[in-house]
Amino acid sequence: MTNHEGTRAAAAVVRLRVALERTASALAQPDVERLLAGESEIEVALADLPGVYSLSDEDRNAVRVEVEAARRALLRCRRLGSALDSFVRISLEAQGRSEYGPRRTATPYAAKALDARV
């Protein structure tokens, strides 16, 4: 792979990492507009990834560092998304509404009161 192609691969992975970090930040806030923007950025970054079959040692190391950082950002997105999903699901179940997400099942809180006073 030429130096230009290695630089292109590293730049695409950097864009992916940055998009994942922005998405994680939007999940932590939460901020729907930034979350949707992050989703678009991830899609573009993935589309820009070249088909990489061989890299120079220098390019491989640069890409590896960014891929590891992108993997950490993705793990953070997964954890934050799971926490947000649980929060929303529990909040809706406490209100007697369980119609959130693909698993529209009976709520475990049905016909029960929840004392949320502080």
N, C-alpha and C positions, 0 to 999 in steps of 0.2 A: 504494500500500500504506500502511496506517495505521502510525503509530509503534508501536503494540502488535504488529502483525504483523512489523515490521522487528526489533523487540526479540526476538520469538519466534524469528525466523529466525537471528539472531545467537546466541541462547542454544543453539539446536539445533546449530549449527556448533561452538560452544565445547564442548558435550558430546561431539560427534564427535571433536574434537581431543584432548580429555582421554582419551577411551577409546582412541584410537590411541596416545597417549603411554604409557598404562598397559600396553597390549599390547606395545609395543616394550620397555618395561622388563621385562615378564615373559619376553620372548624373550631378552633379554640375560642374565638370571639363570641358567638358565631356571627358570621356575616354572609348572608345568602348571595349578595351581588359578587363579592370577592370569591366565594366558593364556585359560582358559575363561571367566573372569569378564569379561575384556576383550572377548572375542568377543560375549558377551551385551550388554555396554554399547554396542558398535558397532551391533549390530542395533537396539537401542532408539533410539539417537541417529539412525540413518538413518530409522527409522520416524517420528520426531518432526519431520523436516525438512518444512517446509511447501512447497507448490507455489509457488515464488516467480517472479513474472512481472515485477514492477516494484518497485523500492525507491527510497527517497529517497537523495540523494547521501550523506548521513550514514550511513544504514543500509547502503548498498552498500559504503562504505569499511570499516565495522566488520566486515561479513561477509567482505569480501575479505581483510582481515588474518587473520581466523581460518581461512579456507579455505586460504590460503598456509601457515599454521602446520600445519594438518591435512595438507596435501600433504607437508610435510617429515616429519611423524610417520609418514605412510604409507610414504614412501620408506625411512625408518629401519626400519620393520617388514619391508618387503620385503628389505632388505639383511640384517637379522638373521635372518630366516626362511631366506633362501638359505644363509647361513653355517651355520646350525644343521642344515639339511637336508644340506649337504655333509659336515659333521662326522659326523652319524649314519650317512650312507651309507658313507663311508670307513671308519668304525669297524666297521660290520657286514661290509663287504667284506673287511677285514683278518682278520676271524674266519671268513671263508668263507661268510658268510650274506649273501645279496643280496635278501632278501624284504622290502624297505622301500619303501613308497610304491607308486604305480601302475605303475611300470616294472619289473616283476619280470624282469630279464634276467640272463644269466650274469655272474658276477663276474669282473673282470679279474685278481683276485688268486687265483683258484682254483688249487689245487695249488702254491702258492708260500708260502714262509715270510716273515714280517715280523718283523724284529728290532726290538723296541720298548724295548730296555733303555736306561736312562739312565746 
